[in-house]
Amino acid sequence: MSSSLSEAALIASKFINQTNRHVFLTGKAGTGKTTFLKHIIQHTHKKAAIVAPTGIAAINAGGTTIHSMFQIPFGSFAPVQNYQQQGNSFIQLNDRNALFKNHQMNKNKRAVLREIELLIIDEVSMLRADILDAIDAILRSVRGRSYLSFGGVQVLFIGDMYQLPPVVKDDEWSVLREFYKSIYFFDSLVLQKDPPIYIELDKIYRQNNPEFISLLNNLRNNCVTKSDVDLLNKYYNPNFKQKVNDNYITLTTHNYKATNINKDFLAELKKPSFFYEAEIKDDFADNLFPVDRTLELKEGSQVMFIKNDLSGNQNYFNGKLAKVINLKPSEIHVEFEDGRKLKLEKYTWENKRYALNPVTNEIGDEVIGQFIHYPIKLAWAITVHKSQGLTFDNAIIDVADAFAPGQVYVALSRLRDLKGLILTSNINFNSIASDDKVTEFSNTKNNQQNISEQLGHETVKFLRYYLNYCYDFNWLYNSLNRHYKEYFEENKSKLKAKFKDWMQELVLKTAEIKTNADKFTNQINNIIDGGGDNWTETLMKRTKDAQGYFVPILKNASTSILSHLENLKEEKKVKQYAKELLNLEVIFFEQIKKVEKAVGLCDAIIKGEEYTKVQYQKLVHDVSREEKIEENSSTVKREKKLKGLPKEKIDTKQLTFDLYKQGKTIEEIAVLRNFAITTIEGHLAYFVATGQLNAADFISQKKIDDILKVAQKLNTTSLKLIKAEMSASYSYADIKFAMAAMEQEKG
C-alpha cells in the first residue's frame, strides 16, 4: 500500500479490496481523487473497468463511456416494466421492456460484464439517476443475478457533487420526477436500497492558504459569510483588461465566449500562422477529441498544457501556461514564466474498449484508436466546464452568467491562491448556492456508523461471499455438461462421439469435486457463523487444505484437455471442436485461479493486510500452460501453407524465427502464419531472451533502460503493471523485448 495515500484514501482502498460495499469517494478540488483512481487500477486484485458519463472524461480517466460499455439507448429511462407517456410528452424514453428489446450487445461485451468485479464511475456528479438504474438493470440481467444490486458488481463512484451537475431537460424531468426525488445519481432506486459508503478525501494538495481554503469550504457548504464576500470583493476589478502576454487565463461560463477571446488574441499577433494536424488512427470519434483536430498557432500564442508530463522530468502539468517562442512546420518551442524553454513532443491519447483475454480470462483494455497531437491548446480563455481538474496560478474569472450551482466553486477552486485572482464582475450569490439535495446527501456522511466498525463488518461479509464464490463449481460443471451432451449425438458430431469415453471420465471427476466443493462451502459458512476465538485460524487451515485437494485435480483436468488437443492435430475438421475445448480449459483454469486466490485473500484479510494485484498476477500467468496453448493454437486456426517449408513438425517459435531471419517483417510473418502480431512478438522476444536475437533490433536502449527501471521499482515482471506506469509511447511489445533483454543478461 502506498504510504503517500491519506488516511481517508487508505480506508477507501480497504473498502474496495476487502469488501463488496459500494463506495462514493469524494473530496474538494485538489484532494487527489484522480490519483486515487490510478492507485486502485494499479493495485486492486479485482477485475476492474472504468467508465465516465462523457467521452473526454472517459479518455482522461483511461476508460470508456457509459453508453459504449453498456450499450444504453439514448434518452431517458423509466425504471418500470411498461410506461405509458401522459399528455403531450414525446421525449425519447425507455422502460425496462424497451431497454432490453433495443439492447444490442455483442458476445465480447457480455463476457466482460459477466467477469467484472469492480466498476469505477468517474466524474459521477454528471451521472443521472435514471442512467444508473439502467446500468443496474443491464448488469442484473447479463450476470443472471437479479437479486443483487448491479448483479453483484461492486461500484466505486468518484466525483465532487459540488461541481457540475447532471443535465436534464424540463420535459424529461416532468416524466422522471414520478420516479426520482432528484436527478442526481445518489437518488437512483438502486442506491436507495443499497447505498454506498461515503468517504471524503480531506487533504488538499492544490491550495495551502488557510483563508482561501475556508472561503472554498463555505462556498461548498452554502454558508458564505460577509467576510467571505468582502474577501472576494478585494479581487473585483471590472476595469482590468487582459493582454496578449500577461500570463492570465480567463475562465468563463460559455464556450462561445472562450472561443471569441482566443480568436481575438490570436488575430492580434502580427506573426504568420502555423497549422498542426492531429494524426488519427483507427477508431477515434470526433466527440472524443481532447483538443481541436487542427491547432493554429503563432509565435507569442499563450497555450496551456492539458496533460501532465510523463517523461519523469516534470516540465509541465495539466493546466500549466506557456508562451510559444518558435515555430517550424514540425516543431513547437515554448517558454514558461520562469524562463525555462521546451521543445514539445506529441502525446498519444488512446480510445479503449474492454475485452477478455482468451487465455487468462482476465479483463484487459484493447486500444481501438489513437489521437496523436501536441498536448496544448490556446489558453487566453477556457470554459469553467473544461477547466475541471486543471490548476492555475493566475486567472480572470467571468461568471456573471453562471447557470449551474457548481460553476462559481469550480472556477475559484482552480486557483492555487487568491493572489492570482481577478473578478471581472460581481458574483451572483444565487449561482453559488448548492442544490439542497446535494447538501442533504453530503450530510449522510455524518449519519454513518463508525467507519472502522463498518469496515470490519463488511470485511467478514465479503470473506464469506468470496469463499462461497470461489468454491461454487456450478459454472464449471454446467458448462462441461452442456458440452458433454453433444458427444452422444452422432449425427451432429461424429468426432465427439469418437471421444465420448474420454469426456465421460472428465465429467465424472468434475461431478465428484463439485459435490465435495458444495460440502466444503457448508463447512466455511459453519466456521464463520460459529465465530469463537480461533475461527480465523480454523478457516485458514481449511482453505489451505481445500487448495491442496482441489487444485491438483483441476490442473489434471486442464492438462488432460490440452493433451487431447495435441492428439487432434492429425484429425480433420476439428477447428470448432478444438475451440470448444479451449473454452472449457479456460473455465477450469478460472476455477484454479479462484481456489488459489481464496487462500491468498483469506490470509491477507486475517492478517489485516490488503491482497494486491501483484499477488494475484502470479496466479494469472502459468507459463507452461500458456506455451501448451500456443503450441496447440494451430489446431484451432490452421496455418496457411508456406512454400518451401518442410512438412514435418516444427517448433512454432522456431518457424517464426526462421521467417524473421529470411528478412520478413513481424507484420508479414503474422499474415503468413495467421497469428496475432502480439504472438509473433512473443516468439521473437523468446529468442532475444536466449541471446539468438538482439533487443536493439526491436527497441531503443533508452526504452529498455526506462522499462527496466520501472520493473525494478515495482519489483514485478508483469507486463500489465509495468505498462500502467509507463507513458502511452511504450507499447506492450516494447516491454516484452525489454524484459527479454533482461533475461538475456541474466543468462
Secondary structure, DSSP 8 states (H G I E B T S, - for coil): --TTS-HHHHHHHHHHHH----EEEEESTTS-HHHHHHHHHHH--S-EEEEESSHHHHHHHTSEEHHHHH---SSEE-SSS-----TT----EE-HHHHHHS----HHHHHHHHH--EEEE-SGGG-BHHHHHHHHHHHHHHHT-TTSGGGG-EEEEE--TTS------HHHHHHHTTT-S-SBGGGSHHHHHS--EEEEE---SS---HHHHHHHHHHHTT---HHHHHHHHTTB-TT----TTS--EEEESSHHHHHHHHHHHHHHS-S--EEEE-EEEES--GGG-SS-SEEEE-TT-EEEE-S---SSS----TT-EEEEEEEETTEEEEE-TTS-EEE---EEEEEEEEEE-TTT--EEEEEEEEEEE-SEEE-SEEETGGGTT--BSSEEEE-TT--STTHHHHHHHTBS-GGGEEESS---HHHHS--HHHHHHHTHHHHS--HHHHHHHHHHHHHHHHHHHHT--HHHHHHHHHHHHGGG-TTT-HHHHHTHHHHHHHHHHHHHHHHHHHHHHHHHHHHHHH--TTHHHHHHHHHHHHHHHHHHHHHHHHHHHHHHHHHGGGSSS-HHHHHHHHHHHHHHHHHHHHHHHHHHHHHHHHTT----HHHHHHHH--HHHHHHHHHHHHHHS-----TT--SS---HHHHHHHHHHTT--HHHHHHHHT--HHHHHHHHHHHHHTTSS-GGGTS-HHHHHHHHHHHHHHT---HHHHHHHS-TTS-HHHHHHHHHHHHHHH-
